[in-house]
Amino acid sequence: MSALGISLPPRIRRLAPFLLAGPISGPLLAGAVLNFKEGRPVLGSLYAFALAEITIVLPLITAKLGLHVL
């Protein structure tokens, strides 16, 4: 980015790869990875659990409820 004359703050540079995963799952993925790296496995596990719930369980529940409506 510095070749274009744009300088991003370190926090944005650190989180930018995670934001490519999406506006909801990206911050959850960042929270899981960064907390595991910083030695906080309990908080990292909570972020990982929330990420799994959003990406796997929520679509399954929505599909099941949608089939009952038909």
mmCIF file of the N, C-alpha and C atoms, coordinates in Angstrom:
data_MODEL
# 
_entry.id   MODEL 
# 
loop_
_atom_site.group_PDB 
_atom_site.id 
_atom_site.type_symbol 
_atom_site.label_atom_id 
_atom_site.label_alt_id 
_atom_site.label_comp_id 
_atom_site.label_asym_id 
_atom_site.label_entity_id 
_atom_site.label_seq_id 
_atom_site.pdbx_PDB_ins_code 
_atom_site.Cartn_x 
_atom_site.Cartn_y 
_atom_site.Cartn_z 
_atom_site.occupancy 
_atom_site.B_iso_or_equiv 
_atom_site.pdbx_formal_charge 
_atom_site.auth_seq_id 
_atom_site.auth_comp_id 
_atom_site.auth_asym_id 
_atom_site.auth_atom_id 
_atom_site.pdbx_PDB_model_num 
ATOM 1   N N  . MET A 1 1  ? 0.809   -1.191  0.000  1.00 0.00 ? 1  MET A N  1 
ATOM 2   C CA . MET A 1 1  ? 0.000   0.000   0.000  1.00 0.00 ? 1  MET A CA 1 
ATOM 3   C C  . MET A 1 1  ? 0.859   1.264   0.000  1.00 0.00 ? 1  MET A C  1 
ATOM 4   N N  . SER A 1 2  ? 2.057   1.174   0.508  1.00 0.00 ? 2  SER A N  1 
ATOM 5   C CA . SER A 1 2  ? 2.888   2.369   0.538  1.00 0.00 ? 2  SER A CA 1 
ATOM 6   C C  . SER A 1 2  ? 3.339   2.764   -0.864 1.00 0.00 ? 2  SER A C  1 
ATOM 7   N N  . ALA A 1 3  ? 3.307   1.830   -1.820 1.00 0.00 ? 3  ALA A N  1 
ATOM 8   C CA . ALA A 1 3  ? 3.658   2.173   -3.196 1.00 0.00 ? 3  ALA A CA 1 
ATOM 9   C C  . ALA A 1 3  ? 2.615   3.110   -3.792 1.00 0.00 ? 3  ALA A C  1 
ATOM 10  N N  . LEU A 1 4  ? 1.390   3.029   -3.309 1.00 0.00 ? 4  LEU A N  1 
ATOM 11  C CA . LEU A 1 4  ? 0.317   3.896   -3.782 1.00 0.00 ? 4  LEU A CA 1 
ATOM 12  C C  . LEU A 1 4  ? 0.238   5.198   -3.003 1.00 0.00 ? 4  LEU A C  1 
ATOM 13  N N  . GLY A 1 5  ? 1.037   5.339   -1.979 1.00 0.00 ? 5  GLY A N  1 
ATOM 14  C CA . GLY A 1 5  ? 1.019   6.532   -1.160 1.00 0.00 ? 5  GLY A CA 1 
ATOM 15  C C  . GLY A 1 5  ? -0.007  6.471   -0.039 1.00 0.00 ? 5  GLY A C  1 
ATOM 16  N N  . ILE A 1 6  ? -0.562  5.293   0.202  1.00 0.00 ? 6  ILE A N  1 
ATOM 17  C CA . ILE A 1 6  ? -1.556  5.127   1.257  1.00 0.00 ? 6  ILE A CA 1 
ATOM 18  C C  . ILE A 1 6  ? -0.904  4.398   2.418  1.00 0.00 ? 6  ILE A C  1 
ATOM 19  N N  . SER A 1 7  ? -0.969  4.982   3.584  1.00 0.00 ? 7  SER A N  1 
ATOM 20  C CA . SER A 1 7  ? -0.430  4.296   4.752  1.00 0.00 ? 7  SER A CA 1 
ATOM 21  C C  . SER A 1 7  ? -1.583  3.965   5.696  1.00 0.00 ? 7  SER A C  1 
ATOM 22  N N  . LEU A 1 8  ? -1.702  2.695   6.016  1.00 0.00 ? 8  LEU A N  1 
ATOM 23  C CA . LEU A 1 8  ? -2.757  2.235   6.908  1.00 0.00 ? 8  LEU A CA 1 
ATOM 24  C C  . LEU A 1 8  ? -2.218  2.085   8.313  1.00 0.00 ? 8  LEU A C  1 
ATOM 25  N N  . PRO A 1 9  ? -3.055  2.331   9.305  1.00 0.00 ? 9  PRO A N  1 
ATOM 26  C CA . PRO A 1 9  ? -2.623  2.100   10.683 1.00 0.00 ? 9  PRO A CA 1 
ATOM 27  C C  . PRO A 1 9  ? -2.305  0.616   10.898 1.00 0.00 ? 9  PRO A C  1 
ATOM 28  N N  . PRO A 1 10 ? -1.419  0.302   11.837 1.00 0.00 ? 10 PRO A N  1 
ATOM 29  C CA . PRO A 1 10 ? -1.042  -1.105  12.062 1.00 0.00 ? 10 PRO A CA 1 
ATOM 30  C C  . PRO A 1 10 ? -2.222  -2.002  12.403 1.00 0.00 ? 10 PRO A C  1 
ATOM 31  N N  . ARG A 1 11 ? -3.208  -1.466  13.106 1.00 0.00 ? 11 ARG A N  1 
ATOM 32  C CA . ARG A 1 11 ? -4.360  -2.287  13.483 1.00 0.00 ? 11 ARG A CA 1 
ATOM 33  C C  . ARG A 1 11 ? -5.154  -2.727  12.245 1.00 0.00 ? 11 ARG A C  1 
ATOM 34  N N  . ILE A 1 12 ? -5.332  -1.821  11.295 1.00 0.00 ? 12 ILE A N  1 
ATOM 35  C CA . ILE A 1 12 ? -6.047  -2.154  10.062 1.00 0.00 ? 12 ILE A CA 1 
ATOM 36  C C  . ILE A 1 12 ? -5.236  -3.133  9.234  1.00 0.00 ? 12 ILE A C  1 
ATOM 37  N N  . ARG A 1 13 ? -3.930  -2.935  9.156  1.00 0.00 ? 13 ARG A N  1 
ATOM 38  C CA . ARG A 1 13 ? -3.072  -3.870  8.407  1.00 0.00 ? 13 ARG A CA 1 
ATOM 39  C C  . ARG A 1 13 ? -3.114  -5.264  9.003  1.00 0.00 ? 13 ARG A C  1 
ATOM 40  N N  . ARG A 1 14 ? -3.230  -5.348  10.316 1.00 0.00 ? 14 ARG A N  1 
ATOM 41  C CA . ARG A 1 14 ? -3.258  -6.643  10.988 1.00 0.00 ? 14 ARG A CA 1 
ATOM 42  C C  . ARG A 1 14 ? -4.591  -7.347  10.766 1.00 0.00 ? 14 ARG A C  1 
ATOM 43  N N  . LEU A 1 15 ? -5.686  -6.600  10.702 1.00 0.00 ? 15 LEU A N  1 
ATOM 44  C CA . LEU A 1 15 ? -7.008  -7.197  10.566 1.00 0.00 ? 15 LEU A CA 1 
ATOM 45  C C  . LEU A 1 15 ? -7.499  -7.308  9.129  1.00 0.00 ? 15 LEU A C  1 
ATOM 46  N N  . ALA A 1 16 ? -6.837  -6.666  8.183  1.00 0.00 ? 16 ALA A N  1 
ATOM 47  C CA . ALA A 1 16 ? -7.297  -6.667  6.795  1.00 0.00 ? 16 ALA A CA 1 
ATOM 48  C C  . ALA A 1 16 ? -7.460  -8.070  6.204  1.00 0.00 ? 16 ALA A C  1 
ATOM 49  N N  . PRO A 1 17 ? -6.532  -9.019  6.412  1.00 0.00 ? 17 PRO A N  1 
ATOM 50  C CA . PRO A 1 17 ? -6.750  -10.358 5.836  1.00 0.00 ? 17 PRO A CA 1 
ATOM 51  C C  . PRO A 1 17 ? -7.999  -11.041 6.384  1.00 0.00 ? 17 PRO A C  1 
ATOM 52  N N  . PHE A 1 18 ? -8.335  -10.797 7.628  1.00 0.00 ? 18 PHE A N  1 
ATOM 53  C CA . PHE A 1 18 ? -9.506  -11.427 8.217  1.00 0.00 ? 18 PHE A CA 1 
ATOM 54  C C  . PHE A 1 18 ? -10.801 -10.829 7.685  1.00 0.00 ? 18 PHE A C  1 
ATOM 55  N N  . LEU A 1 19 ? -10.770 -9.551  7.324  1.00 0.00 ? 19 LEU A N  1 
ATOM 56  C CA . LEU A 1 19 ? -11.979 -8.912  6.807  1.00 0.00 ? 19 LEU A CA 1 
ATOM 57  C C  . LEU A 1 19 ? -12.345 -9.435  5.425  1.00 0.00 ? 19 LEU A C  1 
ATOM 58  N N  . LEU A 1 20 ? -11.411 -10.072 4.745  1.00 0.00 ? 20 LEU A N  1 
ATOM 59  C CA . LEU A 1 20 ? -11.722 -10.695 3.462  1.00 0.00 ? 20 LEU A CA 1 
ATOM 60  C C  . LEU A 1 20 ? -12.644 -11.889 3.644  1.00 0.00 ? 20 LEU A C  1 
ATOM 61  N N  . ALA A 1 21 ? -12.702 -12.464 4.826  1.00 0.00 ? 21 ALA A N  1 
ATOM 62  C CA . ALA A 1 21 ? -13.584 -13.604 5.092  1.00 0.00 ? 21 ALA A CA 1 
ATOM 63  C C  . ALA A 1 21 ? -15.032 -13.173 5.183  1.00 0.00 ? 21 ALA A C  1 
ATOM 64  N N  . GLY A 1 22 ? -15.295 -11.910 5.360  1.00 0.00 ? 22 GLY A N  1 
ATOM 65  C CA . GLY A 1 22 ? -16.671 -11.420 5.418  1.00 0.00 ? 22 GLY A CA 1 
ATOM 66  C C  . GLY A 1 22 ? -16.862 -10.461 6.570  1.00 0.00 ? 22 GLY A C  1 
ATOM 67  N N  . PRO A 1 23 ? -17.949 -9.709  6.527  1.00 0.00 ? 23 PRO A N  1 
ATOM 68  C CA . PRO A 1 23 ? -18.156 -8.701  7.567  1.00 0.00 ? 23 PRO A CA 1 
ATOM 69  C C  . PRO A 1 23 ? -18.526 -9.279  8.930  1.00 0.00 ? 23 PRO A C  1 
ATOM 70  N N  . ILE A 1 24 ? -19.067 -10.485 8.968  1.00 0.00 ? 24 ILE A N  1 
ATOM 71  C CA . ILE A 1 24 ? -19.434 -11.096 10.247 1.00 0.00 ? 24 ILE A CA 1 
ATOM 72  C C  . ILE A 1 24 ? -18.421 -12.156 10.648 1.00 0.00 ? 24 ILE A C  1 
ATOM 73  N N  . SER A 1 25 ? -18.099 -13.053 9.732  1.00 0.00 ? 25 SER A N  1 
ATOM 74  C CA . SER A 1 25 ? -17.183 -14.138 10.076 1.00 0.00 ? 25 SER A CA 1 
ATOM 75  C C  . SER A 1 25 ? -15.731 -13.666 10.154 1.00 0.00 ? 25 SER A C  1 
ATOM 76  N N  . GLY A 1 26 ? -15.395 -12.585 9.481  1.00 0.00 ? 26 GLY A N  1 
ATOM 77  C CA . GLY A 1 26 ? -14.022 -12.077 9.521  1.00 0.00 ? 26 GLY A CA 1 
ATOM 78  C C  . GLY A 1 26 ? -13.564 -11.661 10.910 1.00 0.00 ? 26 GLY A C  1 
ATOM 79  N N  . PRO A 1 27 ? -14.311 -10.795 11.601 1.00 0.00 ? 27 PRO A N  1 
ATOM 80  C CA . PRO A 1 27 ? -13.904 -10.426 12.965 1.00 0.00 ? 27 PRO A CA 1 
ATOM 81  C C  . PRO A 1 27 ? -13.919 -11.601 13.941 1.00 0.00 ? 27 PRO A C  1 
ATOM 82  N N  . LEU A 1 28 ? -14.845 -12.548 13.742 1.00 0.00 ? 28 LEU A N  1 
ATOM 83  C CA . LEU A 1 28 ? -14.845 -13.732 14.616 1.00 0.00 ? 28 LEU A CA 1 
ATOM 84  C C  . LEU A 1 28 ? -13.597 -14.578 14.371 1.00 0.00 ? 28 LEU A C  1 
ATOM 85  N N  . LEU A 1 29 ? -13.224 -14.730 13.109 1.00 0.00 ? 29 LEU A N  1 
ATOM 86  C CA . LEU A 1 29 ? -12.002 -15.471 12.777 1.00 0.00 ? 29 LEU A CA 1 
ATOM 87  C C  . LEU A 1 29 ? -10.777 -14.758 13.334 1.00 0.00 ? 29 LEU A C  1 
ATOM 88  N N  . ALA A 1 30 ? -10.743 -13.437 13.204 1.00 0.00 ? 30 ALA A N  1 
ATOM 89  C CA . ALA A 1 30 ? -9.627  -12.662 13.751 1.00 0.00 ? 30 ALA A CA 1 
ATOM 90  C C  . ALA A 1 30 ? -9.557  -12.811 15.267 1.00 0.00 ? 30 ALA A C  1 
ATOM 91  N N  . GLY A 1 31 ? -10.703 -12.769 15.930 1.00 0.00 ? 31 GLY A N  1 
ATOM 92  C CA . GLY A 1 31 ? -10.722 -12.927 17.382 1.00 0.00 ? 31 GLY A CA 1 
ATOM 93  C C  . GLY A 1 31 ? -10.205 -14.282 17.809 1.00 0.00 ? 31 GLY A C  1 
ATOM 94  N N  . ALA A 1 32 ? -10.592 -15.327 17.089 1.00 0.00 ? 32 ALA A N  1 
ATOM 95  C CA . ALA A 1 32 ? -10.126 -16.671 17.437 1.00 0.00 ? 32 ALA A CA 1 
ATOM 96  C C  . ALA A 1 32 ? -8.617  -16.792 17.236 1.00 0.00 ? 32 ALA A C  1 
ATOM 97  N N  . VAL A 1 33 ? -8.132  -16.386 16.079 1.00 0.00 ? 33 VAL A N  1 
ATOM 98  C CA . VAL A 1 33 ? -6.700  -16.541 15.771 1.00 0.00 ? 33 VAL A CA 1 
ATOM 99  C C  . VAL A 1 33 ? -5.837  -15.682 16.688 1.00 0.00 ? 33 VAL A C  1 
ATOM 100 N N  . LEU A 1 34 ? -6.194  -14.424 16.827 1.00 0.00 ? 34 LEU A N  1 
ATOM 101 C CA . LEU A 1 34 ? -5.355  -13.525 17.629 1.00 0.00 ? 34 LEU A CA 1 
ATOM 102 C C  . LEU A 1 34 ? -5.365  -13.887 19.107 1.00 0.00 ? 34 LEU A C  1 
ATOM 103 N N  . ASN A 1 35 ? -6.492  -14.360 19.629 1.00 0.00 ? 35 ASN A N  1 
ATOM 104 C CA . ASN A 1 35 ? -6.521  -14.749 21.040 1.00 0.00 ? 35 ASN A CA 1 
ATOM 105 C C  . ASN A 1 35 ? -5.732  -16.023 21.287 1.00 0.00 ? 35 ASN A C  1 
ATOM 106 N N  . PHE A 1 36 ? -5.763  -16.962 20.361 1.00 0.00 ? 36 PHE A N  1 
ATOM 107 C CA . PHE A 1 36 ? -4.919  -18.153 20.521 1.00 0.00 ? 36 PHE A CA 1 
ATOM 108 C C  . PHE A 1 36 ? -3.440  -17.786 20.445 1.00 0.00 ? 36 PHE A C  1 
ATOM 109 N N  . LYS A 1 37 ? -3.088  -16.858 19.550 1.00 0.00 ? 37 LYS A N  1 
ATOM 110 C CA . LYS A 1 37 ? -1.690  -16.427 19.428 1.00 0.00 ? 37 LYS A CA 1 
ATOM 111 C C  . LYS A 1 37 ? -1.203  -15.700 20.679 1.00 0.00 ? 37 LYS A C  1 
ATOM 112 N N  . GLU A 1 38 ? -2.095  -14.952 21.310 1.00 0.00 ? 38 GLU A N  1 
ATOM 113 C CA . GLU A 1 38 ? -1.708  -14.170 22.485 1.00 0.00 ? 38 GLU A CA 1 
ATOM 114 C C  . GLU A 1 38 ? -1.839  -14.946 23.783 1.00 0.00 ? 38 GLU A C  1 
ATOM 115 N N  . GLY A 1 39 ? -2.137  -16.239 23.694 1.00 0.00 ? 39 GLY A N  1 
ATOM 116 C CA . GLY A 1 39 ? -2.152  -17.086 24.881 1.00 0.00 ? 39 GLY A CA 1 
ATOM 117 C C  . GLY A 1 39 ? -3.438  -17.054 25.673 1.00 0.00 ? 39 GLY A C  1 
ATOM 118 N N  . ARG A 1 40 ? -4.539  -16.745 25.030 1.00 0.00 ? 40 ARG A N  1 
ATOM 119 C CA . ARG A 1 40 ? -5.842  -16.746 25.697 1.00 0.00 ? 40 ARG A CA 1 
ATOM 120 C C  . ARG A 1 40 ? -6.734  -17.798 25.035 1.00 0.00 ? 40 ARG A C  1 
ATOM 121 N N  . PRO A 1 41 ? -6.515  -19.084 25.371 1.00 0.00 ? 41 PRO A N  1 
ATOM 122 C CA . PRO A 1 41 ? -7.243  -20.140 24.679 1.00 0.00 ? 41 PRO A CA 1 
ATOM 123 C C  . PRO A 1 41 ? -8.741  -20.184 24.986 1.00 0.00 ? 41 PRO A C  1 
ATOM 124 N N  . VAL A 1 42 ? -9.138  -19.748 26.168 1.00 0.00 ? 42 VAL A N  1 
ATOM 125 C CA . VAL A 1 42 ? -10.569 -19.788 26.500 1.00 0.00 ? 42 VAL A CA 1 
ATOM 126 C C  . VAL A 1 42 ? -11.335 -18.781 25.647 1.00 0.00 ? 42 VAL A C  1 
ATOM 127 N N  . LEU A 1 43 ? -10.828 -17.566 25.560 1.00 0.00 ? 43 LEU A N  1 
ATOM 128 C CA . LEU A 1 43 ? -11.485 -16.549 24.740 1.00 0.00 ? 43 LEU A CA 1 
ATOM 129 C C  . LEU A 1 43 ? -11.415 -16.917 23.261 1.00 0.00 ? 43 LEU A C  1 
ATOM 130 N N  . GLY A 1 44 ? -10.282 -17.483 22.832 1.00 0.00 ? 44 GLY A N  1 
ATOM 131 C CA . GLY A 1 44 ? -10.164 -17.942 21.448 1.00 0.00 ? 44 GLY A CA 1 
ATOM 132 C C  . GLY A 1 44 ? -11.153 -19.046 21.134 1.00 0.00 ? 44 GLY A C  1 
ATOM 133 N N  . SER A 1 45 ? -11.391 -19.938 22.090 1.00 0.00 ? 45 SER A N  1 
ATOM 134 C CA . SER A 1 45 ? -12.371 -21.008 21.896 1.00 0.00 ? 45 SER A CA 1 
ATOM 135 C C  . SER A 1 45 ? -13.787 -20.457 21.797 1.00 0.00 ? 45 SER A C  1 
ATOM 136 N N  . LEU A 1 46 ? -14.094 -19.428 22.585 1.00 0.00 ? 46 LEU A N  1 
ATOM 137 C CA . LEU A 1 46 ? -15.421 -18.813 22.495 1.00 0.00 ? 46 LEU A CA 1 
ATOM 138 C C  . LEU A 1 46 ? -15.639 -18.166 21.128 1.00 0.00 ? 46 LEU A C  1 
ATOM 139 N N  . TYR A 1 47 ? -14.608 -17.497 20.610 1.00 0.00 ? 47 TYR A N  1 
ATOM 140 C CA . TYR A 1 47 ? -14.710 -16.927 19.270 1.00 0.00 ? 47 TYR A CA 1 
ATOM 141 C C  . TYR A 1 47 ? -14.866 -18.031 18.224 1.00 0.00 ? 47 TYR A C  1 
ATOM 142 N N  . ALA A 1 48 ? -14.114 -19.121 18.372 1.00 0.00 ? 48 ALA A N  1 
ATOM 143 C CA . ALA A 1 48 ? -14.221 -20.233 17.424 1.00 0.00 ? 48 ALA A CA 1 
ATOM 144 C C  . ALA A 1 48 ? -15.591 -20.884 17.485 1.00 0.00 ? 48 ALA A C  1 
ATOM 145 N N  . PHE A 1 49 ? -16.148 -21.008 18.668 1.00 0.00 ? 49 PHE A N  1 
ATOM 146 C CA . PHE A 1 49 ? -17.489 -21.568 18.820 1.00 0.00 ? 49 PHE A CA 1 
ATOM 147 C C  . PHE A 1 49 ? -18.527 -20.673 18.156 1.00 0.00 ? 49 PHE A C  1 
ATOM 148 N N  . ALA A 1 50 ? -18.418 -19.372 18.354 1.00 0.00 ? 50 ALA A N  1 
ATOM 149 C CA . ALA A 1 50 ? -19.351 -18.436 17.718 1.00 0.00 ? 50 ALA A CA 1 
ATOM 150 C C  . ALA A 1 50 ? -19.211 -18.477 16.194 1.00 0.00 ? 50 ALA A C  1 
ATOM 151 N N  . LEU A 1 51 ? -17.982 -18.616 15.706 1.00 0.00 ? 51 LEU A N  1 
ATOM 152 C CA . LEU A 1 51 ? -17.756 -18.715 14.263 1.00 0.00 ? 51 LEU A CA 1 
ATOM 153 C C  . LEU A 1 51 ? -18.393 -19.977 13.694 1.00 0.00 ? 51 LEU A C  1 
ATOM 154 N N  . ALA A 1 52 ? -18.243 -21.100 14.399 1.00 0.00 ? 52 ALA A N  1 
ATOM 155 C CA . ALA A 1 52 ? -18.854 -22.347 13.941 1.00 0.00 ? 52 ALA A CA 1 
ATOM 156 C C  . ALA A 1 52 ? -20.370 -22.242 13.965 1.00 0.00 ? 52 ALA A C  1 
ATOM 157 N N  . GLU A 1 53 ? -20.903 -21.587 14.977 1.00 0.00 ? 53 GLU A N  1 
ATOM 158 C CA . GLU A 1 53 ? -22.356 -21.431 15.074 1.00 0.00 ? 53 GLU A CA 1 
ATOM 159 C C  . GLU A 1 53 ? -22.897 -20.589 13.923 1.00 0.00 ? 53 GLU A C  1 
ATOM 160 N N  . ILE A 1 54 ? -22.208 -19.522 13.600 1.00 0.00 ? 54 ILE A N  1 
ATOM 161 C CA . ILE A 1 54 ? -22.657 -18.631 12.526 1.00 0.00 ? 54 ILE A CA 1 
ATOM 162 C C  . ILE A 1 54 ? -22.540 -19.315 11.163 1.00 0.00 ? 54 ILE A C  1 
ATOM 163 N N  . THR A 1 55 ? -21.457 -20.048 10.923 1.00 0.00 ? 55 THR A N  1 
ATOM 164 C CA . THR A 1 55 ? -21.219 -20.589 9.586  1.00 0.00 ? 55 THR A CA 1 
ATOM 165 C C  . THR A 1 55 ? -21.848 -21.950 9.342  1.00 0.00 ? 55 THR A C  1 
ATOM 166 N N  . ILE A 1 56 ? -22.126 -22.727 10.379 1.00 0.00 ? 56 ILE A N  1 
ATOM 167 C CA . ILE A 1 56 ? -22.642 -24.082 10.179 1.00 0.00 ? 56 ILE A CA 1 
ATOM 168 C C  . ILE A 1 56 ? -24.049 -24.239 10.753 1.00 0.00 ? 56 ILE A C  1 
ATOM 169 N N  . VAL A 1 57 ? -24.222 -23.924 12.010 1.00 0.00 ? 57 VAL A N  1 
ATOM 170 C CA . VAL A 1 57 ? -25.476 -24.223 12.701 1.00 0.00 ? 57 VAL A CA 1 
ATOM 171 C C  . VAL A 1 57 ? -26.611 -23.299 12.253 1.00 0.00 ? 57 VAL A C  1 
ATOM 172 N N  . LEU A 1 58 ? -26.347 -22.010 12.101 1.00 0.00 ? 58 LEU A N  1 
ATOM 173 C CA . LEU A 1 58 ? -27.406 -21.071 11.742 1.00 0.00 ? 58 LEU A CA 1 
ATOM 174 C C  . LEU A 1 58 ? -28.027 -21.384 10.376 1.00 0.00 ? 58 LEU A C  1 
ATOM 175 N N  . PRO A 1 59 ? -27.252 -21.678 9.330  1.00 0.00 ? 59 PRO A N  1 
ATOM 176 C CA . PRO A 1 59 ? -27.884 -22.068 8.058  1.00 0.00 ? 59 PRO A CA 1 
ATOM 177 C C  . PRO A 1 59 ? -28.679 -23.366 8.156  1.00 0.00 ? 59 PRO A C  1 
ATOM 178 N N  . LEU A 1 60 ? -28.226 -24.322 8.963  1.00 0.00 ? 60 LEU A N  1 
ATOM 179 C CA . LEU A 1 60 ? -28.981 -25.563 9.124  1.00 0.00 ? 60 LEU A CA 1 
ATOM 180 C C  . LEU A 1 60 ? -30.329 -25.315 9.803  1.00 0.00 ? 60 LEU A C  1 
ATOM 181 N N  . ILE A 1 61 ? -30.332 -24.494 10.826 1.00 0.00 ? 61 ILE A N  1 
ATOM 182 C CA . ILE A 1 61 ? -31.580 -24.172 11.518 1.00 0.00 ? 61 ILE A CA 1 
ATOM 183 C C  . ILE A 1 61 ? -32.527 -23.419 10.581 1.00 0.00 ? 61 ILE A C  1 
ATOM 184 N N  . THR A 1 62 ? -31.975 -22.482 9.818  1.00 0.00 ? 62 THR A N  1 
ATOM 185 C CA . THR A 1 62 ? -32.801 -21.734 8.890  1.00 0.00 ? 62 THR A CA 1 
ATOM 186 C C  . THR A 1 62 ? -33.414 -22.641 7.828  1.00 0.00 ? 62 THR A C  1 
ATOM 187 N N  . ALA A 1 63 ? -32.627 -23.583 7.297  1.00 0.00 ? 63 ALA A N  1 
ATOM 188 C CA . ALA A 1 63 ? -33.146 -24.513 6.293  1.00 0.00 ? 63 ALA A CA 1 
ATOM 189 C C  . ALA A 1 63 ? -34.223 -25.418 6.874  1.00 0.00 ? 63 ALA A C  1 
ATOM 190 N N  . LYS A 1 64 ? -33.998 -25.884 8.091  1.00 0.00 ? 64 LYS A N  1 
ATOM 191 C CA . LYS A 1 64 ? -34.993 -26.762 8.714  1.00 0.00 ? 64 LYS A CA 1 
ATOM 192 C C  . LYS A 1 64 ? -36.301 -26.027 8.965  1.00 0.00 ? 64 LYS A C  1 
ATOM 193 N N  . LEU A 1 65 ? -36.218 -24.800 9.453  1.00 0.00 ? 65 LEU A N  1 
ATOM 194 C CA . LEU A 1 65 ? -37.428 -24.018 9.682  1.00 0.00 ? 65 LEU A CA 1 
ATOM 195 C C  . LEU A 1 65 ? -38.124 -23.679 8.359  1.00 0.00 ? 65 LEU A C  1 
ATOM 196 N N  . GLY A 1 66 ? -37.332 -23.445 7.331  1.00 0.00 ? 66 GLY A N  1 
ATOM 197 C CA . GLY A 1 66 ? -37.908 -23.144 6.016  1.00 0.00 ? 66 GLY A CA 1 
ATOM 198 C C  . GLY A 1 66 ? -38.644 -24.334 5.435  1.00 0.00 ? 66 GLY A C  1 
ATOM 199 N N  . LEU A 1 67 ? -38.165 -25.545 5.677  1.00 0.00 ? 67 LEU A N  1 
ATOM 200 C CA . LEU A 1 67 ? -38.841 -26.720 5.176  1.00 0.00 ? 67 LEU A CA 1 
ATOM 201 C C  . LEU A 1 67 ? -40.157 -26.965 5.905  1.00 0.00 ? 67 LEU A C  1 
ATOM 202 N N  . HIS A 1 68 ? -40.240 -26.591 7.163  1.00 0.00 ? 68 HIS A N  1 
ATOM 203 C CA . HIS A 1 68 ? -41.476 -26.767 7.928  1.00 0.00 ? 68 HIS A CA 1 
ATOM 204 C C  . HIS A 1 68 ? -42.556 -25.788 7.484  1.00 0.00 ? 68 HIS A C  1 
ATOM 205 N N  . VAL A 1 69 ? -42.158 -24.657 6.945  1.00 0.00 ? 69 VAL A N  1 
ATOM 206 C CA . VAL A 1 69 ? -43.123 -23.669 6.485  1.00 0.00 ? 69 VAL A CA 1 
ATOM 207 C C  . VAL A 1 69 ? -43.826 -24.171 5.224  1.00 0.00 ? 69 VAL A C  1 
ATOM 208 N N  . LEU A 1 70 ? -43.058 -24.858 4.382  1.00 0.00 ? 70 LEU A N  1 
ATOM 209 C CA . LEU A 1 70 ? -43.657 -25.363 3.127  1.00 0.00 ? 70 LEU A CA 1 
ATOM 210 C C  . LEU A 1 70 ? -44.587 -26.459 3.485  1.00 0.00 ? 70 LEU A C  1 
# 
